[in-house]
Amino acid sequence: MENEAGDLVIRVTAMPTDLNPYGGVFGGWLMSQLALGAASLVTRRTGHKAVVVGATDFTFPGVMVVGDELNVYAQVARTGRTSMTIATRGFGRARASEDQVEVAAGTFTFVTLDENDRPRVVATTMGVD
């Protein structure tokens, strides 16, 4: 499914182990879900292993509680010679609702690697940007 935020790459429910000491969903958990989704998009688009080399521009405009569903969307923001920059946005949805609120956003830069774990030229033959 594609929308203005990009491709849906992760859909997961927040569990009790994902909470911070104040009872809300931990920002680090949200960041990790965004990173997993971004990595999935890069691998799908290139067909190769990729590692994060940078992460920036994080915002947490909304909140989630245990039981809420997180939907992570990702889109290619830039393609370099050996890297891809992916913009991600996470939307929370209360369990008994269809309404979504943006709860996290961030940008990740990945370098694609060859079989010897050396940077390789990005070739987006697996998907369409």
Residue pairs with C-beta under 8 A, 6 or more apart in sequence:
1 7
1 8
2 8
3 73
5 73
5 75
5 89
5 91
6 41
6 73
6 74
6 75
6 87
6 88
6 89
7 41
7 73
7 74
7 75
8 71
8 72
8 73
9 36
9 37
9 38
9 40
9 41
9 72
9 73
9 74
10 33
10 36
10 37
10 40
10 70
10 71
10 72
11 69
11 70
11 71
11 72
12 33
12 69
12 70
13 67
13 68
13 69
13 70
13 95
14 25
14 29
14 64
14 65
14 66
14 67
14 68
14 69
14 70
14 92
15 66
16 66
18 25
18 26
18 29
18 66
19 25
19 26
19 66
20 26
20 27
23 65
24 63
24 64
24 65
25 63
25 64
25 65
25 66
25 68
25 70
25 92
25 103
27 58
27 60
27 104
30 60
30 64
30 70
30 90
30 103
30 104
31 55
31 58
31 104
31 106
33 70
33 72
33 90
33 104
34 72
34 74
34 88
34 90
34 104
34 105
34 106
34 108
35 52
35 55
35 88
35 106
35 108
36 72
37 72
37 73
37 74
37 88
38 52
38 74
38 86
38 88
38 108
38 110
39 50
39 52
39 108
39 110
40 74
41 74
41 75
41 76
41 86
42 50
42 84
42 86
42 110
42 112
43 49
43 50
44 126
44 127
45 76
45 84
45 124
45 126
45 127
45 129
46 84
46 112
46 122
46 123
46 124
46 125
46 126
47 123
47 125
47 126
48 112
48 113
48 114
48 120
49 112
49 113
49 117
50 84
50 110
50 111
50 112
50 113
51 110
51 111
51 113
52 108
52 109
52 110
53 83
53 109
53 110
53 111
54 108
54 109
55 106
55 107
55 108
55 109
56 106
56 107
57 105
57 106
57 107
58 104
58 105
58 106
59 104
59 105
59 106
60 103
60 104
61 101
61 102
61 103
61 104
61 105
62 92
62 101
62 102
62 103
62 104
63 92
63 103
64 70
64 92
64 103
67 94
67 95
68 92
68 93
68 94
68 95
69 92
69 93
69 95
70 90
70 91
70 92
70 93
70 103
71 90
71 91
71 92
71 93
71 100
72 88
72 89
72 90
73 88
73 89
73 90
73 91
74 86
74 87
74 88
74 89
75 86
75 87
76 84
76 85
76 86
76 87
76 124
76 129
77 85
77 86
77 87
77 107
78 84
78 85
79 85
79 122
79 124
79 129
80 122
81 121
81 122
82 111
82 112
82 119
82 120
82 121
82 122
83 109
83 110
83 111
83 112
83 122
84 109
84 110
84 112
84 122
85 107
85 108
85 109
85 110
86 107
86 108
86 109
86 110
87 105
87 107
88 104
88 105
88 106
88 107
88 108
89 102
89 104
89 105
90 102
90 103
90 104
90 105
91 100
91 101
91 102
91 103
92 100
92 101
92 102
92 103
93 99
93 100
93 101
111 119
112 119
112 120
112 121
112 122
113 119
113 120
114 120
